[in-house]
Amino acid sequence: MHEFFCGATEWWFEFLDFRTCIGVPLISSWQDLRHSLILKFTQDDYEKILYLIDKQIHYIIIIVIIIIIIIIIICHICNLVKRQGGKT
């Protein structure tokens, strides 16, 4: 088991050194590693496009959630103003 972990560690540091040598940004998270490996090893451009679209969908969902929260806050403020009779 010790050899497995040492081998994995050596591979990781060699991988980071290689990326540094070729000028590619270092991988700082598992998501970055997954993204890098998918783009490197997927054979079909279609799969790469699907992966990139999937990543964009996550950003769109976050933006929609933020917009909904802002709308809820604005509605809550409007209701408070109406309850106070338009007084600020």
C-alpha positions in Angstrom: 0.0 0.0 0.0 2.9 2.3 0.8 4.3 1.8 -2.7 1.0 2.6 -4.3 0.7 6.0 -2.5 4.4 6.8 -3.2 3.8 6.0 -6.8 0.7 8.1 -7.0 2.6 11.0 -5.3 5.5 10.7 -7.7 3.1 10.7 -10.7 1.3 13.7 -9.3 4.5 15.8 -8.9 5.8 14.7 -12.4 2.4 15.7 -13.8 2.6 19.2 -12.1 6.2 19.6 -13.4 5.2 18.7 -16.9 2.3 21.2 -16.8 4.7 23.9 -15.5 7.3 23.2 -18.2 4.7 23.5 -21.1 3.2 26.7 -19.6 -0.2 25.2 -18.7 -1.8 26.4 -15.5 -1.4 24.1 -12.5 -4.3 22.0 -11.3 -5.7 23.3 -8.0 -8.7 21.1 -7.6 -10.2 17.7 -8.5 -12.6 19.6 -10.8 -9.6 21.1 -12.7 -8.0 17.6 -12.9 -11.2 16.0 -14.2 -11.6 18.8 -16.8 -8.0 18.4 -17.9 -8.3 14.6 -18.3 -11.6 14.7 -20.1 -10.3 17.2 -22.6 -7.1 15.2 -23.0 -8.5 11.7 -23.3 -11.9 12.1 -24.9 -11.7 10.9 -28.5 -14.8 12.6 -29.8 -15.2 16.4 -30.1 -18.9 15.8 -29.3 -18.0 14.6 -25.8 -15.8 17.6 -25.2 -18.5 19.9 -26.3 -21.0 18.2 -24.1 -18.7 18.5 -21.1 -18.1 22.2 -21.7 -21.9 22.8 -22.1 -22.5 20.9 -18.9 -20.0 23.2 -17.1 -21.8 26.3 -18.5 -25.2 25.0 -17.4 -23.9 25.0 -13.8 -23.0 28.7 -14.1 -26.4 29.5 -15.7 -28.2 27.7 -12.9 -26.3 29.7 -10.3 -27.1 33.0 -12.1 -30.8 32.1 -12.2 -30.8 31.2 -8.5 -29.2 34.6 -7.7 -31.8 36.4 -9.9 -34.6 34.6 -8.1 -33.2 35.5 -4.7 -32.9 39.2 -5.8 -36.6 39.1 -7.0 -37.7 37.6 -3.7 -35.8 40.3 -1.7 -37.3 43.1 -3.9 -40.8 41.6 -3.4 -40.3 41.4 0.3 -39.1 45.0 0.5 -42.2 46.1 -1.6 -44.5 44.3 0.7 -42.9 45.9 3.8 -43.3 49.3 2.2 -47.0 48.6 1.4 -47.6 47.5 5.0 -46.2 50.7 6.3 -48.5 52.7 4.1 -45.8 53.8 1.7 -43.7 55.4 4.5 -40.0 55.0 4.2 
